[in-house]
Amino acid sequence: MANQPFQFKHFTIAQDRCAMKIGTDGVLLGAWVSVKNNPDSILDIGAGTGVIALQLAQRTSSKTIDAIEIDENAFEQCTDNFENSPWGDRLYCYHASIQEFVSEIDETYDLIISNPPFYSEDFKTENFARDTARFTDTLPFEHLAVSATHLLSKNGTFALILPKKEEENFIKIASQNKLYPKRICTVKGTPNSEEKRSLLEFTFHKTEPKLESLIIETTRHNYTSAYKKLVKDFYLKM
């Protein structure tokens, strides 16, 4: 089933060539991030299937939605997913590392978004593509923060999703690069489970961050009204 195309309400994601399949994290981030400032240009760092960029194409009228993907198979699949969507004329994927991209691009973006590799532990598998998508040594947090600082417009927003245990560390790294938290949403799978993820928005302006929380389900497949409200424009069965 993991290699089957994933059908959303307004677009389809083919994922057979991507190491990291459609999961809750990316869709959550694409639905949660604020677009109230009507970003004219958006960048998705580490696009994978392209799902977040496609969500933002659906949610905004941004003229430019760029994505970067280092893995060749994922890059090709992301490009196909963009071209097969209703917004192909606004979406473009670059086959590059963020470091290469920063060195070559002069423009800035009003919204930068990333569902970055999480795992910094030492357990690698035999699947190189999956490891590339999952492990932080492909995209260290320091590189991500520095790159966001270079590429973000003066009043822009940088948003990402992280394991809750990485939140404090990333906020520290971001602040060393003049990026400060604006919104922080902690995510729990169920009311009694531990906080597993943090959704974060950063800007160049120091403010008291708005704190939020989200619970995904009350019991297995019984989703909370808050979660359903957040993702209802995307998932078919919400």
PAKEZA-842999 format. One record per residue (C-alpha): residue number from 1; x, z, y. Coordinates in Angstrom, 3 decimals. Each point is the difference from the previous one (the first is absolute). Last residue first. Layout:
<rs>
<r n="NUM" east="X" up="Z" north="Y"/>
...
</rs>
This chain:
<rs>
<r n="238" east="-12.378" up="6.823" north="14.166"/>
<r n="237" east="-0.036" up="-2.347" north="-2.984"/>
<r n="236" east="1.639" up="-3.048" north="1.543"/>
<r n="235" east="2.831" up="1.891" north="1.668"/>
<r n="234" east="0.997" up="-1.143" north="3.487"/>
<r n="233" east="-2.494" up="0.888" north="2.722"/>
<r n="232" east="-0.935" up="3.190" north="-1.894"/>
<r n="231" east="3.551" up="1.402" north="0.152"/>
<r n="230" east="-0.263" up="2.716" north="2.671"/>
<r n="229" east="-3.709" up="0.753" north="-0.377"/>
<r n="228" east="0.454" up="0.369" north="-3.752"/>
<r n="227" east="2.874" up="2.438" north="0.516"/>
<r n="226" east="-1.997" up="2.134" north="2.456"/>
<r n="225" east="-3.091" up="-0.099" north="-2.258"/>
<r n="224" east="2.056" up="1.416" north="-2.862"/>
<r n="223" east="0.428" up="-2.122" north="-3.114"/>
<r n="222" east="-1.481" up="0.923" north="-3.355"/>
<r n="221" east="2.319" up="-2.075" north="-2.209"/>
<r n="220" east="1.388" up="3.147" north="-1.717"/>
<r n="219" east="-1.259" up="3.051" north="1.901"/>
<r n="218" east="-0.158" up="0.785" north="3.724"/>
<r n="217" east="1.997" up="-3.089" north="0.905"/>
<r n="216" east="2.418" up="-1.184" north="2.700"/>
<r n="215" east="0.495" up="3.093" north="2.163"/>
<r n="214" east="1.253" up="-0.709" north="3.523"/>
<r n="213" east="1.629" up="2.173" north="2.628"/>
<r n="212" east="0.685" up="-0.406" north="3.708"/>
<r n="211" east="2.449" up="1.363" north="2.558"/>
<r n="210" east="0.288" up="-1.641" north="3.436"/>
<r n="209" east="3.620" up="0.237" north="1.081"/>
<r n="208" east="0.868" up="1.894" north="3.191"/>
<r n="207" east="1.591" up="-2.705" north="2.083"/>
<r n="206" east="3.451" up="-1.478" north="0.522"/>
<r n="205" east="-0.234" up="-3.695" north="0.816"/>
<r n="204" east="2.094" up="-2.563" north="-1.914"/>
<r n="203" east="-2.782" up="-0.288" north="-2.567"/>
<r n="202" east="-0.504" up="1.102" north="-3.609"/>
<r n="201" east="-2.963" up="-0.117" north="-2.405"/>
<r n="200" east="0.144" up="1.773" north="-3.351"/>
<r n="199" east="-2.017" up="0.045" north="-3.224"/>
<r n="198" east="1.233" up="2.781" north="-2.245"/>
<r n="197" east="-0.451" up="0.007" north="-3.766"/>
<r n="196" east="-0.386" up="2.465" north="-2.873"/>
<r n="195" east="-1.633" up="3.087" north="1.432"/>
<r n="194" east="-0.597" up="2.127" north="-3.086"/>
<r n="193" east="-3.147" up="-0.285" north="-2.100"/>
<r n="192" east="-3.053" up="2.234" north="0.395"/>
<r n="191" east="-2.129" up="-2.174" north="2.300"/>
<r n="190" east="1.001" up="-3.183" north="-1.875"/>
<r n="189" east="2.649" up="-2.717" north="0.547"/>
<r n="188" east="1.355" up="1.628" north="3.137"/>
<r n="187" east="1.204" up="-1.821" north="3.103"/>
<r n="186" east="1.651" up="1.445" north="3.101"/>
<r n="185" east="-0.664" up="-1.870" north="3.243"/>
<r n="184" east="2.521" up="0.149" north="2.836"/>
<r n="183" east="-0.632" up="-1.655" north="3.351"/>
<r n="182" east="2.331" up="-0.398" north="3.026"/>
<r n="181" east="3.346" up="0.810" north="-1.598"/>
<r n="180" east="3.064" up="-0.680" north="2.166"/>
<r n="179" east="2.488" up="-2.869" north="-0.043"/>
<r n="178" east="3.147" up="0.455" north="2.114"/>
<r n="177" east="2.375" up="-0.960" north="-2.852"/>
<r n="176" east="1.009" up="3.601" north="-0.754"/>
<r n="175" east="-3.748" up="0.667" north="0.106"/>
<r n="174" east="-0.492" up="-2.469" north="-2.866"/>
<r n="173" east="2.591" up="1.726" north="-2.204"/>
<r n="172" east="-1.656" up="3.398" north="0.578"/>
<r n="171" east="-3.484" up="-1.412" north="-0.613"/>
<r n="170" east="1.358" up="-1.579" north="-3.197"/>
<r n="169" east="1.339" up="3.296" north="-1.331"/>
<r n="168" east="-3.230" up="1.854" north="0.748"/>
<r n="167" east="-2.154" up="-2.621" north="-1.705"/>
<r n="166" east="2.093" up="-0.509" north="-3.160"/>
<r n="165" east="-1.833" up="2.685" north="-2.050"/>
<r n="164" east="-3.357" up="-1.517" north="1.016"/>
<r n="163" east="0.993" up="-3.256" north="-1.701"/>
<r n="162" east="0.046" up="-2.670" north="2.663"/>
<r n="161" east="-2.355" up="-2.418" north="1.747"/>
<r n="160" east="1.030" up="-1.909" north="3.114"/>
<r n="159" east="-0.885" up="-0.758" north="3.600"/>
<r n="158" east="2.005" up="-1.123" north="3.055"/>
<r n="157" east="-2.044" up="-0.335" north="3.176"/>
<r n="156" east="0.833" up="-2.001" north="3.128"/>
<r n="155" east="0.138" up="1.035" north="3.642"/>
<r n="154" east="3.572" up="-1.181" north="0.607"/>
<r n="153" east="-0.123" up="-2.689" north="-2.692"/>
<r n="152" east="1.426" up="0.861" north="-3.411"/>
<r n="151" east="2.765" up="-2.141" north="-1.540"/>
<r n="150" east="3.126" up="1.991" north="0.782"/>
<r n="149" east="-1.558" up="3.450" north="-0.547"/>
<r n="148" east="-1.665" up="-1.231" north="-3.208"/>
<r n="147" east="3.364" up="-1.217" north="-1.287"/>
<r n="146" east="1.653" up="3.366" north="0.680"/>
<r n="145" east="-2.839" up="1.831" north="-1.770"/>
<r n="144" east="0.056" up="-2.302" north="-3.048"/>
<r n="143" east="3.776" up="0.063" north="-0.247"/>
<r n="142" east="-0.006" up="3.821" north="0.055"/>
<r n="141" east="-2.791" up="0.100" north="-2.594"/>
<r n="140" east="2.191" up="-1.976" north="-2.399"/>
<r n="139" east="-1.444" up="-3.382" north="-1.014"/>
<r n="138" east="1.436" up="-1.158" north="-3.333"/>
<r n="137" east="1.472" up="3.497" north="-0.571"/>
<r n="136" east="-3.540" up="1.350" north="0.409"/>
<r n="135" east="-1.168" up="-1.021" north="-3.449"/>
<r n="134" east="-3.400" up="-1.467" north="-0.867"/>
<r n="133" east="-0.018" up="-3.723" north="0.778"/>
<r n="132" east="3.618" up="-0.532" north="-1.010"/>
<r n="131" east="-0.596" up="2.069" north="-3.156"/>
<r n="130" east="-2.930" up="-2.248" north="-0.905"/>
<r n="129" east="2.123" up="-3.101" north="0.487"/>
<r n="128" east="2.893" up="1.445" north="-2.024"/>
<r n="127" east="-2.100" up="0.938" north="-3.027"/>
<r n="126" east="2.419" up="1.793" north="-2.360"/>
<r n="125" east="-1.042" up="3.299" north="1.557"/>
<r n="124" east="1.676" up="2.235" north="2.561"/>
<r n="123" east="-0.384" up="3.788" north="0.043"/>
<r n="122" east="2.362" up="1.314" north="2.656"/>
<r n="121" east="-2.460" up="1.410" north="2.497"/>
<r n="120" east="-0.471" up="-1.703" north="3.368"/>
<r n="119" east="-3.423" up="-1.343" north="-0.863"/>
<r n="118" east="-2.209" up="-1.104" north="2.781"/>
<r n="117" east="0.431" up="-3.708" north="0.782"/>
<r n="116" east="-1.773" up="-0.741" north="3.292"/>
<r n="115" east="-3.692" up="-0.585" north="0.750"/>
<r n="114" east="0.765" up="-1.287" north="3.473"/>
<r n="113" east="-1.717" up="-0.825" north="3.280"/>
<r n="112" east="1.230" up="-1.180" north="3.373"/>
<r n="111" east="-2.564" up="-0.421" north="2.762"/>
<r n="110" east="0.596" up="-1.371" north="3.497"/>
<r n="109" east="2.957" up="-2.076" north="-1.202"/>
<r n="108" east="3.249" up="-0.938" north="1.728"/>
<r n="107" east="1.685" up="-3.377" north="0.218"/>
<r n="106" east="3.748" up="-0.619" north="-0.216"/>
<r n="105" east="0.238" up="-0.579" north="-3.752"/>
<r n="104" east="3.264" up="-0.862" north="-1.802"/>
<r n="103" east="1.797" up="3.334" north="-0.470"/>
<r n="102" east="-3.273" up="1.854" north="-0.610"/>
<r n="101" east="-0.978" up="-2.448" north="-2.769"/>
<r n="100" east="3.321" up="0.298" north="-1.809"/>
<r n="99" east="-0.272" up="3.831" north="-0.045"/>
<r n="98" east="-3.660" up="-0.172" north="-1.013"/>
<r n="97" east="1.039" up="-2.034" north="-3.024"/>
<r n="96" east="-1.158" up="-3.590" north="-0.062"/>
<r n="95" east="-2.548" up="-2.476" north="-1.372"/>
<r n="94" east="-2.268" up="-0.219" north="3.043"/>
<r n="93" east="-3.808" up="-0.023" north="-0.393"/>
<r n="92" east="-2.389" up="-1.551" north="2.528"/>
<r n="91" east="-3.645" up="0.722" north="0.763"/>
<r n="90" east="-2.078" up="-1.304" north="2.929"/>
<r n="89" east="-0.819" up="-3.497" north="-1.312"/>
<r n="88" east="-0.699" up="1.351" north="-3.502"/>
<r n="87" east="-2.876" up="2.167" north="1.265"/>
<r n="86" east="-2.790" up="-0.891" north="-2.475"/>
<r n="85" east="2.390" up="0.768" north="-2.892"/>
<r n="84" east="1.612" up="-2.464" north="-2.420"/>
<r n="83" east="3.018" up="-0.562" north="2.242"/>
<r n="82" east="0.616" up="3.745" north="0.346"/>
<r n="81" east="-0.289" up="0.609" north="-3.751"/>
<r n="80" east="2.386" up="-2.909" north="-0.639"/>
<r n="79" east="2.545" up="1.418" north="2.460"/>
<r n="78" east="-0.295" up="3.447" north="-1.617"/>
<r n="77" east="0.578" up="-1.580" north="-3.405"/>
<r n="76" east="3.122" up="-1.791" north="1.157"/>
<r n="75" east="1.355" up="3.149" north="1.654"/>
<r n="74" east="-0.840" up="2.094" north="-3.089"/>
<r n="73" east="1.962" up="-2.396" north="-2.181"/>
<r n="72" east="2.950" up="-0.076" north="2.418"/>
<r n="71" east="0.250" up="3.768" north="0.559"/>
<r n="70" east="1.017" up="0.804" north="3.599"/>
<r n="69" east="-3.442" up="-0.184" north="1.629"/>
<r n="68" east="-0.658" up="-0.099" north="3.730"/>
<r n="67" east="-3.437" up="-0.519" north="1.549"/>
<r n="66" east="-1.185" up="-1.502" north="3.264"/>
<r n="65" east="-3.447" up="0.175" north="1.547"/>
<r n="64" east="-0.078" up="-1.859" north="3.307"/>
<r n="63" east="-3.177" up="-0.845" north="1.913"/>
<r n="62" east="-1.568" up="3.397" north="-0.590"/>
<r n="61" east="-3.804" up="-0.265" north="-0.255"/>
<r n="60" east="-0.215" up="3.214" north="-1.967"/>
<r n="59" east="-1.593" up="1.597" north="-3.081"/>
<r n="58" east="0.110" up="-2.961" north="-2.408"/>
<r n="57" east="3.561" up="-0.957" north="0.966"/>
<r n="56" east="0.832" up="3.699" north="-0.314"/>
<r n="55" east="-1.317" up="0.074" north="-3.556"/>
<r n="54" east="1.999" up="-3.156" north="-0.754"/>
<r n="53" east="3.198" up="1.574" north="1.344"/>
<r n="52" east="-0.656" up="3.052" north="-2.178"/>
<r n="51" east="-0.648" up="-2.110" north="-3.133"/>
<r n="50" east="3.081" up="-2.212" north="0.299"/>
<r n="49" east="0.808" up="0.175" north="-3.722"/>
<r n="48" east="3.271" up="1.812" north="0.760"/>
<r n="47" east="0.205" up="0.250" north="3.805"/>
<r n="46" east="3.219" up="1.975" north="0.413"/>
<r n="45" east="-0.314" up="0.367" north="3.774"/>
<r n="44" east="-3.368" up="-1.175" north="1.364"/>
<r n="43" east="0.284" up="-1.186" north="3.622"/>
<r n="42" east="-2.894" up="-0.353" north="2.444"/>
<r n="41" east="-0.386" up="-1.834" north="3.324"/>
<r n="40" east="-2.829" up="0.071" north="2.533"/>
<r n="39" east="-0.939" up="3.570" north="-0.854"/>
<r n="38" east="-3.545" up="0.853" north="1.129"/>
<r n="37" east="0.812" up="3.544" north="1.206"/>
<r n="36" east="-2.797" up="1.332" north="-2.215"/>
<r n="35" east="1.774" up="-1.336" north="-3.091"/>
<r n="34" east="0.480" up="3.435" north="-1.570"/>
<r n="33" east="1.551" up="0.194" north="-3.458"/>
<r n="32" east="-2.414" up="1.272" north="-2.635"/>
<r n="31" east="-1.167" up="-3.194" north="-1.748"/>
<r n="30" east="3.407" up="-1.608" north="-0.488"/>
<r n="29" east="1.487" up="3.393" north="-0.901"/>
<r n="28" east="-2.663" up="0.745" north="-2.602"/>
<r n="27" east="0.308" up="-3.503" north="-1.493"/>
<r n="26" east="3.750" up="0.435" north="-0.353"/>
<r n="25" east="-0.214" up="3.420" north="-1.610"/>
<r n="24" east="-2.959" up="-0.615" north="-2.360"/>
<r n="23" east="1.807" up="-2.556" north="-2.111"/>
<r n="22" east="0.294" up="-3.768" north="-0.300"/>
<r n="21" east="2.942" up="-0.808" north="-2.267"/>
<r n="20" east="3.691" up="0.702" north="0.571"/>
<r n="19" east="2.261" up="-2.375" north="-1.900"/>
<r n="18" east="-1.723" up="-3.053" north="1.454"/>
<r n="17" east="-0.199" up="-3.315" north="-1.905"/>
<r n="16" east="-3.418" up="0.669" north="-1.611"/>
<r n="15" east="-1.453" up="1.335" north="3.273"/>
<r n="14" east="-2.567" up="-2.522" north="1.270"/>
<r n="13" east="-1.926" up="1.693" north="2.802"/>
<r n="12" east="-3.434" up="-1.326" north="0.941"/>
<r n="11" east="-1.637" up="0.139" north="3.430"/>
<r n="10" east="-3.207" up="1.028" north="1.772"/>
<r n="9" east="-1.595" up="2.668" north="-2.171"/>
<r n="8" east="3.128" up="0.690" north="-2.073"/>
<r n="7" east="0.711" up="-1.637" north="-3.349"/>
<r n="6" east="3.193" up="0.978" north="-1.777"/>
<r n="5" east="1.513" up="-2.865" north="-2.001"/>
<r n="4" east="0.844" up="1.051" north="-3.582"/>
<r n="3" east="3.573" up="1.120" north="-0.708"/>
<r n="2" east="-0.874" up="3.701" north="-0.233"/>
<r n="1" east="-2.886" up="-0.768" north="-2.379"/>
</rs>
